[in-house]
């Protein structure tokens, strides 16, 4: 019998971050928005805080599962 191999993001509830250049970030498996300004967005994930710094940052859309952030992204860090 073959073992069922689940993706690690499902097994551990890990945050998934997809960055397109400096203009767009797609985030999956986040828990909540902690801070939101044009220059700083802070999100809570299951295991850490995700902080995005940039200019003209904007949350284009968000659902319970994913979020899209656009703007000029300078940095992304895990705290």
PDB file of N, CA, C and O in Angstrom, chain B, residues numbered from 101:
ATOM      1  N   UNK B 101       0.843  -1.184   0.000  1.00  0.00           N
ATOM      2  CA  UNK B 101       0.000   0.000   0.000  1.00  0.00           C
ATOM      3  C   UNK B 101       0.887   1.246   0.000  1.00  0.00           C
ATOM      4  O   UNK B 101       1.828   1.339   0.788  1.00  0.00           O
ATOM      5  N   UNK B 102       0.591   2.186  -0.869  1.00  0.00           N
ATOM      6  CA  UNK B 102       1.382   3.403  -0.965  1.00  0.00           C
ATOM      7  C   UNK B 102       0.999   4.364   0.156  1.00  0.00           C
ATOM      8  O   UNK B 102      -0.167   4.471   0.534  1.00  0.00           O
ATOM      9  N   UNK B 103       2.004   5.056   0.676  1.00  0.00           N
ATOM     10  CA  UNK B 103       1.723   6.032   1.728  1.00  0.00           C
ATOM     11  C   UNK B 103       1.195   7.313   1.101  1.00  0.00           C
ATOM     12  O   UNK B 103       1.581   7.687  -0.006  1.00  0.00           O
ATOM     13  N   UNK B 104       0.313   7.972   1.823  1.00  0.00           N
ATOM     14  CA  UNK B 104      -0.257   9.229   1.352  1.00  0.00           C
ATOM     15  C   UNK B 104       0.708  10.356   1.698  1.00  0.00           C
ATOM     16  O   UNK B 104       0.992  10.601   2.870  1.00  0.00           O
ATOM     17  N   UNK B 105       1.207  11.034   0.684  1.00  0.00           N
ATOM     18  CA  UNK B 105       2.134  12.135   0.912  1.00  0.00           C
ATOM     19  C   UNK B 105       1.396  13.453   0.721  1.00  0.00           C
ATOM     20  O   UNK B 105       1.041  13.828  -0.396  1.00  0.00           O
ATOM     21  N   UNK B 106       1.172  14.146   1.831  1.00  0.00           N
ATOM     22  CA  UNK B 106       0.505  15.443   1.787  1.00  0.00           C
ATOM     23  C   UNK B 106       1.537  16.543   1.603  1.00  0.00           C
ATOM     24  O   UNK B 106       2.665  16.407   2.077  1.00  0.00           O
ATOM     25  N   UNK B 107       1.179  17.630   0.928  1.00  0.00           N
ATOM     26  CA  UNK B 107       2.097  18.764   0.833  1.00  0.00           C
ATOM     27  C   UNK B 107       2.434  19.296   2.224  1.00  0.00           C
ATOM     28  O   UNK B 107       1.599  19.275   3.128  1.00  0.00           O
ATOM     29  N   UNK B 108       3.659  19.769   2.382  1.00  0.00           N
ATOM     30  CA  UNK B 108       4.114  20.242   3.698  1.00  0.00           C
ATOM     31  C   UNK B 108       3.278  21.395   4.228  1.00  0.00           C
ATOM     32  O   UNK B 108       3.080  21.506   5.438  1.00  0.00           O
ATOM     33  N   UNK B 109       2.773  22.274   3.326  1.00  0.00           N
ATOM     34  CA  UNK B 109       1.957  23.386   3.802  1.00  0.00           C
ATOM     35  C   UNK B 109       0.684  22.878   4.469  1.00  0.00           C
ATOM     36  O   UNK B 109       0.207  23.489   5.425  1.00  0.00           O
ATOM     37  N   UNK B 110       0.124  21.768   3.981  1.00  0.00           N
ATOM     38  CA  UNK B 110      -1.073  21.199   4.608  1.00  0.00           C
ATOM     39  C   UNK B 110      -0.723  20.480   5.905  1.00  0.00           C
ATOM     40  O   UNK B 110      -1.442  20.592   6.898  1.00  0.00           O
ATOM     41  N   UNK B 111       0.374  19.748   5.893  1.00  0.00           N
ATOM     42  CA  UNK B 111       0.764  18.986   7.084  1.00  0.00           C
ATOM     43  C   UNK B 111       1.090  19.896   8.263  1.00  0.00           C
ATOM     44  O   UNK B 111       0.683  19.620   9.391  1.00  0.00           O
ATOM     45  N   UNK B 112       1.817  20.971   8.011  1.00  0.00           N
ATOM     46  CA  UNK B 112       2.290  21.836   9.086  1.00  0.00           C
ATOM     47  C   UNK B 112       1.553  23.165   9.186  1.00  0.00           C
ATOM     48  O   UNK B 112       1.790  23.926  10.125  1.00  0.00           O
ATOM     49  N   UNK B 113       0.675  23.458   8.251  1.00  0.00           N
ATOM     50  CA  UNK B 113      -0.007  24.748   8.248  1.00  0.00           C
ATOM     51  C   UNK B 113       0.933  25.886   7.916  1.00  0.00           C
ATOM     52  O   UNK B 113       0.722  27.018   8.351  1.00  0.00           O
ATOM     53  N   UNK B 114       1.970  25.593   7.147  1.00  0.00           N
ATOM     54  CA  UNK B 114       2.995  26.592   6.831  1.00  0.00           C
ATOM     55  C   UNK B 114       2.447  27.669   5.905  1.00  0.00           C
ATOM     56  O   UNK B 114       1.587  27.417   5.061  1.00  0.00           O
ATOM     57  N   UNK B 115       2.969  28.869   6.087  1.00  0.00           N
ATOM     58  CA  UNK B 115       2.600  29.975   5.214  1.00  0.00           C
ATOM     59  C   UNK B 115       3.285  29.768   3.859  1.00  0.00           C
ATOM     60  O   UNK B 115       4.437  29.339   3.795  1.00  0.00           O
ATOM     61  N   UNK B 116       2.567  30.075   2.789  1.00  0.00           N
ATOM     62  CA  UNK B 116       3.120  30.025   1.437  1.00  0.00           C
ATOM     63  C   UNK B 116       3.212  31.443   0.922  1.00  0.00           C
ATOM     64  O   UNK B 116       2.239  32.195   0.984  1.00  0.00           O
ATOM     65  N   UNK B 117       4.386  31.818   0.409  1.00  0.00           N
ATOM     66  CA  UNK B 117       4.608  33.172  -0.094  1.00  0.00           C
ATOM     67  C   UNK B 117       5.110  33.076  -1.525  1.00  0.00           C
ATOM     68  O   UNK B 117       6.131  32.441  -1.786  1.00  0.00           O
ATOM     69  N   UNK B 118       4.399  33.702  -2.447  1.00  0.00           N
ATOM     70  CA  UNK B 118       4.811  33.760  -3.854  1.00  0.00           C
ATOM     71  C   UNK B 118       5.022  35.220  -4.213  1.00  0.00           C
ATOM     72  O   UNK B 118       4.101  36.031  -4.110  1.00  0.00           O
ATOM     73  N   UNK B 119       6.234  35.553  -4.634  1.00  0.00           N
ATOM     74  CA  UNK B 119       6.575  36.938  -4.957  1.00  0.00           C
ATOM     75  C   UNK B 119       6.809  37.066  -6.458  1.00  0.00           C
ATOM     76  O   UNK B 119       7.552  36.284  -7.051  1.00  0.00           O
ATOM     77  N   UNK B 120       6.169  38.053  -7.061  1.00  0.00           N
ATOM     78  CA  UNK B 120       6.359  38.342  -8.474  1.00  0.00           C
ATOM     79  C   UNK B 120       7.087  39.674  -8.578  1.00  0.00           C
ATOM     80  O   UNK B 120       6.487  40.733  -8.394  1.00  0.00           O
ATOM     81  N   UNK B 121       8.384  39.618  -8.873  1.00  0.00           N
ATOM     82  CA  UNK B 121       9.186  40.836  -8.960  1.00  0.00           C
ATOM     83  C   UNK B 121       9.126  41.615  -7.652  1.00  0.00           C
ATOM     84  O   UNK B 121       9.170  41.033  -6.568  1.00  0.00           O
ATOM     85  N   UNK B 122       9.026  42.930  -7.764  1.00  0.00           N
ATOM     86  CA  UNK B 122       8.878  43.783  -6.587  1.00  0.00           C
ATOM     87  C   UNK B 122       7.473  44.351  -6.489  1.00  0.00           C
ATOM     88  O   UNK B 122       7.213  45.226  -5.662  1.00  0.00           O
ATOM     89  N   UNK B 123       6.552  43.856  -7.335  1.00  0.00           N
ATOM     90  CA  UNK B 123       5.237  44.471  -7.407  1.00  0.00           C
ATOM     91  C   UNK B 123       4.113  43.678  -6.766  1.00  0.00           C
ATOM     92  O   UNK B 123       3.044  44.240  -6.527  1.00  0.00           O
ATOM     93  N   UNK B 124       4.303  42.397  -6.478  1.00  0.00           N
ATOM     94  CA  UNK B 124       3.157  41.591  -6.047  1.00  0.00           C
ATOM     95  C   UNK B 124       3.579  40.436  -5.147  1.00  0.00           C
ATOM     96  O   UNK B 124       4.583  39.771  -5.402  1.00  0.00           O
ATOM     97  N   UNK B 125       2.802  40.207  -4.096  1.00  0.00           N
ATOM     98  CA  UNK B 125       3.010  39.065  -3.206  1.00  0.00           C
ATOM     99  C   UNK B 125       1.668  38.369  -3.017  1.00  0.00           C
ATOM    100  O   UNK B 125       0.657  39.013  -2.738  1.00  0.00           O
ATOM    101  N   UNK B 126       1.669  37.059  -3.168  1.00  0.00           N
ATOM    102  CA  UNK B 126       0.501  36.240  -2.870  1.00  0.00           C
ATOM    103  C   UNK B 126       0.838  35.415  -1.635  1.00  0.00           C
ATOM    104  O   UNK B 126       1.835  34.693  -1.618  1.00  0.00           O
ATOM    105  N   UNK B 127       0.009  35.520  -0.605  1.00  0.00           N
ATOM    106  CA  UNK B 127       0.260  34.834   0.672  1.00  0.00           C
ATOM    107  C   UNK B 127      -0.897  33.894   0.956  1.00  0.00           C
ATOM    108  O   UNK B 127      -2.063  34.285   0.896  1.00  0.00           O
ATOM    109  N   UNK B 128      -0.560  32.648   1.267  1.00  0.00           N
ATOM    110  CA  UNK B 128      -1.568  31.649   1.616  1.00  0.00           C
ATOM    111  C   UNK B 128      -1.285  31.133   3.025  1.00  0.00           C
ATOM    112  O   UNK B 128      -0.137  31.115   3.469  1.00  0.00           O
ATOM    113  N   UNK B 129      -2.331  30.717   3.716  1.00  0.00           N
ATOM    114  CA  UNK B 129      -2.244  30.146   5.071  1.00  0.00           C
ATOM    115  C   UNK B 129      -1.823  31.164   6.123  1.00  0.00           C
ATOM    116  O   UNK B 129      -1.050  30.837   7.023  1.00  0.00           O
ATOM    117  N   UNK B 130      -2.314  32.378   6.021  1.00  0.00           N
ATOM    118  CA  UNK B 130      -2.053  33.358   7.074  1.00  0.00           C
ATOM    119  C   UNK B 130      -3.218  33.311   8.064  1.00  0.00           C
ATOM    120  O   UNK B 130      -4.290  32.796   7.748  1.00  0.00           O
ATOM    121  N   UNK B 131      -2.999  33.849   9.252  1.00  0.00           N
ATOM    122  CA  UNK B 131      -4.046  33.828  10.284  1.00  0.00           C
ATOM    123  C   UNK B 131      -4.786  35.157  10.417  1.00  0.00           C
ATOM    124  O   UNK B 131      -5.991  35.174  10.671  1.00  0.00           O
ATOM    125  N   UNK B 132      -4.069  36.271  10.245  1.00  0.00           N
ATOM    126  CA  UNK B 132      -4.724  37.561  10.417  1.00  0.00           C
ATOM    127  C   UNK B 132      -3.823  38.729  10.079  1.00  0.00           C
ATOM    128  O   UNK B 132      -2.605  38.580   9.974  1.00  0.00           O
ATOM    129  N   UNK B 133      -4.435  39.901   9.909  1.00  0.00           N
ATOM    130  CA  UNK B 133      -3.715  41.140   9.631  1.00  0.00           C
ATOM    131  C   UNK B 133      -3.485  41.848  10.960  1.00  0.00           C
ATOM    132  O   UNK B 133      -4.436  42.146  11.683  1.00  0.00           O
ATOM    133  N   UNK B 134      -2.219  42.117  11.281  1.00  0.00           N
ATOM    134  CA  UNK B 134      -1.883  42.796  12.536  1.00  0.00           C
ATOM    135  C   UNK B 134      -1.739  44.303  12.347  1.00  0.00           C
ATOM    136  O   UNK B 134      -2.226  45.079  13.169  1.00  0.00           O
ATOM    137  N   UNK B 135      -1.073  44.722  11.270  1.00  0.00           N
ATOM    138  CA  UNK B 135      -0.888  46.139  10.961  1.00  0.00           C
ATOM    139  C   UNK B 135      -0.982  46.322   9.455  1.00  0.00           C
ATOM    140  O   UNK B 135      -0.580  45.450   8.684  1.00  0.00           O
ATOM    141  N   UNK B 136      -1.524  47.477   9.041  1.00  0.00           N
ATOM    142  CA  UNK B 136      -1.685  47.728   7.612  1.00  0.00           C
ATOM    143  C   UNK B 136      -1.564  49.216   7.349  1.00  0.00           C
ATOM    144  O   UNK B 136      -2.472  49.983   7.669  1.00  0.00           O
ATOM    145  N   UNK B 137      -0.433  49.633   6.759  1.00  0.00           N
ATOM    146  CA  UNK B 137      -0.247  51.005   6.298  1.00  0.00           C
ATOM    147  C   UNK B 137       0.305  50.944   4.876  1.00  0.00           C
ATOM    148  O   UNK B 137       0.560  49.858   4.356  1.00  0.00           O
ATOM    149  N   UNK B 138       0.488  52.092   4.252  1.00  0.00           N
ATOM    150  CA  UNK B 138       1.035  52.125   2.889  1.00  0.00           C
ATOM    151  C   UNK B 138       2.483  51.652   2.826  1.00  0.00           C
ATOM    152  O   UNK B 138       2.951  51.239   1.765  1.00  0.00           O
ATOM    153  N   UNK B 139       3.199  51.709   3.955  1.00  0.00           N
ATOM    154  CA  UNK B 139       4.619  51.358   3.965  1.00  0.00           C
ATOM    155  C   UNK B 139       4.942  50.087   4.748  1.00  0.00           C
ATOM    156  O   UNK B 139       6.091  49.647   4.777  1.00  0.00           O
ATOM    157  N   UNK B 140       3.922  49.495   5.384  1.00  0.00           N
ATOM    158  CA  UNK B 140       4.193  48.375   6.285  1.00  0.00           C
ATOM    159  C   UNK B 140       2.937  47.524   6.440  1.00  0.00           C
ATOM    160  O   UNK B 140       1.869  48.037   6.776  1.00  0.00           O
ATOM    161  N   UNK B 141       3.071  46.224   6.194  1.00  0.00           N
ATOM    162  CA  UNK B 141       1.980  45.285   6.445  1.00  0.00           C
ATOM    163  C   UNK B 141       2.543  44.145   7.283  1.00  0.00           C
ATOM    164  O   UNK B 141       3.552  43.538   6.928  1.00  0.00           O
ATOM    165  N   UNK B 142       1.881  43.864   8.396  1.00  0.00           N
ATOM    166  CA  UNK B 142       2.305  42.804   9.298  1.00  0.00           C
ATOM    167  C   UNK B 142       1.183  41.782   9.406  1.00  0.00           C
ATOM    168  O   UNK B 142       0.037  42.131   9.689  1.00  0.00           O
ATOM    169  N   UNK B 143       1.523  40.508   9.178  1.00  0.00           N
ATOM    170  CA  UNK B 143       0.543  39.427   9.199  1.00  0.00           C
ATOM    171  C   UNK B 143       0.945  38.374  10.218  1.00  0.00           C
ATOM    172  O   UNK B 143       2.132  38.107  10.406  1.00  0.00           O
ATOM    173  N   UNK B 144      -0.034  37.779  10.873  1.00  0.00           N
ATOM    174  CA  UNK B 144       0.223  36.658  11.772  1.00  0.00           C
ATOM    175  C   UNK B 144       0.046  35.366  10.992  1.00  0.00           C
ATOM    176  O   UNK B 144      -0.948  35.183  10.289  1.00  0.00           O
ATOM    177  N   UNK B 145       1.020  34.470  11.122  1.00  0.00           N
ATOM    178  CA  UNK B 145       0.899  33.133  10.544  1.00  0.00           C
ATOM    179  C   UNK B 145       0.824  32.149  11.703  1.00  0.00           C
ATOM    180  O   UNK B 145       0.815  32.561  12.863  1.00  0.00           O
ATOM    181  N   UNK B 146       0.771  30.886  11.414  1.00  0.00           N
ATOM    182  CA  UNK B 146       0.681  29.884  12.473  1.00  0.00           C
ATOM    183  C   UNK B 146       1.920  29.877  13.353  1.00  0.00           C
ATOM    184  O   UNK B 146       1.824  29.665  14.562  1.00  0.00           O
ATOM    185  N   UNK B 147       3.091  30.109  12.751  1.00  0.00           N
ATOM    186  CA  UNK B 147       4.339  29.963  13.505  1.00  0.00           C
ATOM    187  C   UNK B 147       5.123  31.251  13.703  1.00  0.00           C
ATOM    188  O   UNK B 147       6.055  31.275  14.507  1.00  0.00           O
ATOM    189  N   UNK B 148       4.774  32.326  12.992  1.00  0.00           N
ATOM    190  CA  UNK B 148       5.566  33.549  13.104  1.00  0.00           C
ATOM    191  C   UNK B 148       4.767  34.749  12.608  1.00  0.00           C
ATOM    192  O   UNK B 148       3.603  34.637  12.223  1.00  0.00           O
ATOM    193  N   UNK B 149       5.423  35.879  12.630  1.00  0.00           N
ATOM    194  CA  UNK B 149       4.865  37.108  12.075  1.00  0.00           C
ATOM    195  C   UNK B 149       5.582  37.379  10.757  1.00  0.00           C
ATOM    196  O   UNK B 149       6.805  37.256  10.679  1.00  0.00           O
ATOM    197  N   UNK B 150       4.838  37.743   9.731  1.00  0.00           N
ATOM    198  CA  UNK B 150       5.383  38.053   8.418  1.00  0.00           C
ATOM    199  C   UNK B 150       5.249  39.555   8.220  1.00  0.00           C
ATOM    200  O   UNK B 150       4.148  40.097   8.315  1.00  0.00           O
ATOM    201  N   UNK B 151       6.362  40.234   7.944  1.00  0.00           N
ATOM    202  CA  UNK B 151       6.360  41.694   7.821  1.00  0.00           C
ATOM    203  C   UNK B 151       6.841  42.090   6.428  1.00  0.00           C
ATOM    204  O   UNK B 151       7.906  41.666   5.980  1.00  0.00           O
ATOM    205  N   UNK B 152       6.045  42.903   5.761  1.00  0.00           N
ATOM    206  CA  UNK B 152       6.366  43.396   4.428  1.00  0.00           C
ATOM    207  C   UNK B 152       6.558  44.904   4.524  1.00  0.00           C
ATOM    208  O   UNK B 152       5.699  45.617   5.043  1.00  0.00           O
ATOM    209  N   UNK B 153       7.700  45.385   4.015  1.00  0.00           N
ATOM    210  CA  UNK B 153       7.980  46.821   3.954  1.00  0.00           C
ATOM    211  C   UNK B 153       8.042  47.234   2.492  1.00  0.00           C
ATOM    212  O   UNK B 153       8.519  46.480   1.645  1.00  0.00           O
ATOM    213  N   UNK B 154       7.555  48.439   2.200  1.00  0.00           N
ATOM    214  CA  UNK B 154       7.597  48.933   0.835  1.00  0.00           C
ATOM    215  C   UNK B 154       6.949  50.295   0.728  1.00  0.00           C
ATOM    216  O   UNK B 154       6.848  51.036   1.706  1.00  0.00           O
ATOM    217  N   UNK B 155       6.515  50.608  -0.474  1.00  0.00           N
ATOM    218  CA  UNK B 155       5.884  51.897  -0.753  1.00  0.00           C
ATOM    219  C   UNK B 155       4.579  51.652  -1.491  1.00  0.00           C
ATOM    220  O   UNK B 155       4.494  50.782  -2.358  1.00  0.00           O
ATOM    221  N   UNK B 156       3.567  52.427  -1.138  1.00  0.00           N
ATOM    222  CA  UNK B 156       2.235  52.298  -1.752  1.00  0.00           C
ATOM    223  C   UNK B 156       1.705  50.871  -1.685  1.00  0.00           C
ATOM    224  O   UNK B 156       1.112  50.381  -2.647  1.00  0.00           O
ATOM    225  N   UNK B 157       1.915  50.202  -0.553  1.00  0.00           N
ATOM    226  CA  UNK B 157       1.425  48.837  -0.385  1.00  0.00           C
ATOM    227  C   UNK B 157      -0.091  48.851  -0.275  1.00  0.00           C
ATOM    228  O   UNK B 157      -0.676  49.726   0.363  1.00  0.00           O
ATOM    229  N   UNK B 158      -0.710  47.872  -0.905  1.00  0.00           N
ATOM    230  CA  UNK B 158      -2.159  47.796  -0.940  1.00  0.00           C
ATOM    231  C   UNK B 158      -2.579  46.329  -0.937  1.00  0.00           C
ATOM    232  O   UNK B 158      -2.035  45.525  -1.694  1.00  0.00           O
ATOM    233  N   UNK B 159      -3.529  45.983  -0.100  1.00  0.00           N
ATOM    234  CA  UNK B 159      -4.091  44.636  -0.121  1.00  0.00           C
ATOM    235  C   UNK B 159      -5.163  44.629  -1.207  1.00  0.00           C
ATOM    236  O   UNK B 159      -6.243  45.192  -1.028  1.00  0.00           O
ATOM    237  N   UNK B 160      -4.858  43.993  -2.322  1.00  0.00           N
ATOM    238  CA  UNK B 160      -5.782  43.956  -3.464  1.00  0.00           C
ATOM    239  C   UNK B 160      -7.020  43.149  -3.145  1.00  0.00           C
ATOM    240  O   UNK B 160      -8.133  43.545  -3.492  1.00  0.00           O
ATOM    241  N   UNK B 161      -6.831  42.001  -2.474  1.00  0.00           N
ATOM    242  CA  UNK B 161      -7.951  41.188  -2.013  1.00  0.00           C
ATOM    243  C   UNK B 161      -7.466  40.256  -0.921  1.00  0.00           C
ATOM    244  O   UNK B 161      -6.273  39.973  -0.815  1.00  0.00           O
ATOM    245  N   UNK B 162      -8.401  39.783  -0.112  1.00  0.00           N
ATOM    246  CA  UNK B 162      -8.064  38.746   0.857  1.00  0.00           C
ATOM    247  C   UNK B 162      -9.295  37.904   1.148  1.00  0.00           C
ATOM    248  O   UNK B 162     -10.429  38.382   1.120  1.00  0.00           O
ATOM    249  N   UNK B 163      -9.034  36.648   1.424  1.00  0.00           N
ATOM    250  CA  UNK B 163     -10.053  35.704   1.860  1.00  0.00           C
ATOM    251  C   UNK B 163      -9.527  35.053   3.131  1.00  0.00           C
ATOM    252  O   UNK B 163      -8.481  35.450   3.642  1.00  0.00           O
ATOM    253  N   UNK B 164     -10.231  34.069   3.638  1.00  0.00           N
ATOM    254  CA  UNK B 164      -9.741  33.356   4.824  1.00  0.00           C
ATOM    255  C   UNK B 164      -8.475  32.557   4.524  1.00  0.00           C
ATOM    256  O   UNK B 164      -7.718  32.229   5.438  1.00  0.00           O
ATOM    257  N   UNK B 165      -8.240  32.243   3.250  1.00  0.00           N
ATOM    258  CA  UNK B 165      -7.107  31.403   2.888  1.00  0.00           C
ATOM    259  C   UNK B 165      -5.934  32.146   2.252  1.00  0.00           C
ATOM    260  O   UNK B 165      -4.783  31.749   2.430  1.00  0.00           O
ATOM    261  N   UNK B 166      -6.216  33.226   1.509  1.00  0.00           N
ATOM    262  CA  UNK B 166      -5.123  33.877   0.803  1.00  0.00           C
ATOM    263  C   UNK B 166      -5.311  35.385   0.699  1.00  0.00           C
ATOM    264  O   UNK B 166      -6.394  35.922   0.929  1.00  0.00           O
ATOM    265  N   UNK B 167      -4.209  36.047   0.343  1.00  0.00           N
ATOM    266  CA  UNK B 167      -4.188  37.502   0.242  1.00  0.00           C
ATOM    267  C   UNK B 167      -3.220  37.905  -0.865  1.00  0.00           C
ATOM    268  O   UNK B 167      -2.191  37.260  -1.072  1.00  0.00           O
ATOM    269  N   UNK B 168      -3.563  38.981  -1.574  1.00  0.00           N
ATOM    270  CA  UNK B 168      -2.673  39.532  -2.595  1.00  0.00           C
ATOM    271  C   UNK B 168      -2.319  40.960  -2.209  1.00  0.00           C
ATOM    272  O   UNK B 168      -3.196  41.790  -1.974  1.00  0.00           O
ATOM    273  N   UNK B 169      -1.020  41.231  -2.147  1.00  0.00           N
ATOM    274  CA  UNK B 169      -0.509  42.560  -1.807  1.00  0.00           C
ATOM    275  C   UNK B 169       0.230  43.103  -3.017  1.00  0.00           C
ATOM    276  O   UNK B 169       1.047  42.403  -3.615  1.00  0.00           O
ATOM    277  N   UNK B 170      -0.053  44.353  -3.382  1.00  0.00           N
ATOM    278  CA  UNK B 170       0.639  44.997  -4.494  1.00  0.00           C
ATOM    279  C   UNK B 170       1.290  46.286  -4.001  1.00  0.00           C
ATOM    280  O   UNK B 170       0.949  46.800  -2.936  1.00  0.00           O
ATOM    281  N   UNK B 171       2.221  46.795  -4.780  1.00  0.00           N
ATOM    282  CA  UNK B 171       2.954  48.005  -4.451  1.00  0.00           C
ATOM    283  C   UNK B 171       4.421  47.794  -4.768  1.00  0.00           C
ATOM    284  O   UNK B 171       4.780  46.823  -5.434  1.00  0.00           O
ATOM    285  N   UNK B 172       5.268  48.690  -4.300  1.00  0.00           N
ATOM    286  CA  UNK B 172       6.712  48.547  -4.489  1.00  0.00           C
ATOM    287  C   UNK B 172       7.276  47.895  -3.229  1.00  0.00           C
ATOM    288  O   UNK B 172       7.377  48.535  -2.182  1.00  0.00           O
ATOM    289  N   UNK B 173       7.638  46.634  -3.336  1.00  0.00           N
ATOM    290  CA  UNK B 173       8.066  45.855  -2.178  1.00  0.00           C
ATOM    291  C   UNK B 173       9.562  46.016  -1.977  1.00  0.00           C
ATOM    292  O   UNK B 173      10.353  45.752  -2.882  1.00  0.00           O
ATOM    293  N   UNK B 174       9.947  46.455  -0.775  1.00  0.00           N
ATOM    294  CA  UNK B 174      11.361  46.623  -0.432  1.00  0.00           C
ATOM    295  C   UNK B 174      11.912  45.396   0.288  1.00  0.00           C
ATOM    296  O   UNK B 174      13.036  44.969   0.023  1.00  0.00           O
ATOM    297  N   UNK B 175      11.121  44.830   1.200  1.00  0.00           N
ATOM    298  CA  UNK B 175      11.621  43.683   1.960  1.00  0.00           C
ATOM    299  C   UNK B 175      10.479  42.876   2.553  1.00  0.00           C
ATOM    300  O   UNK B 175       9.359  43.358   2.719  1.00  0.00           O
ATOM    301  N   UNK B 176      10.801  41.643   2.862  1.00  0.00           N
ATOM    302  CA  UNK B 176       9.876  40.730   3.529  1.00  0.00           C
ATOM    303  C   UNK B 176      10.688  40.012   4.595  1.00  0.00           C
ATOM    304  O   UNK B 176      11.776  39.512   4.311  1.00  0.00           O
ATOM    305  N   UNK B 177      10.173  39.955   5.814  1.00  0.00           N
ATOM    306  CA  UNK B 177      10.925  39.289   6.875  1.00  0.00           C
ATOM    307  C   UNK B 177       9.996  38.477   7.754  1.00  0.00           C
ATOM    308  O   UNK B 177       8.801  38.751   7.854  1.00  0.00           O
ATOM    309  N   UNK B 178      10.576  37.473   8.387  1.00  0.00           N
ATOM    310  CA  UNK B 178       9.869  36.612   9.340  1.00  0.00           C
ATOM    311  C   UNK B 178      10.362  36.964  10.726  1.00  0.00           C
ATOM    312  O   UNK B 178      11.568  37.016  10.966  1.00  0.00           O
ATOM    313  N   UNK B 179       9.430  37.207  11.649  1.00  0.00           N
ATOM    314  CA  UNK B 179       9.813  37.558  13.021  1.00  0.00           C
ATOM    315  C   UNK B 179       9.204  36.574  13.990  1.00  0.00           C
ATOM    316  O   UNK B 179       9.405  36.692  15.198  1.00  0.00           O
TER     317      UNK B 179
END
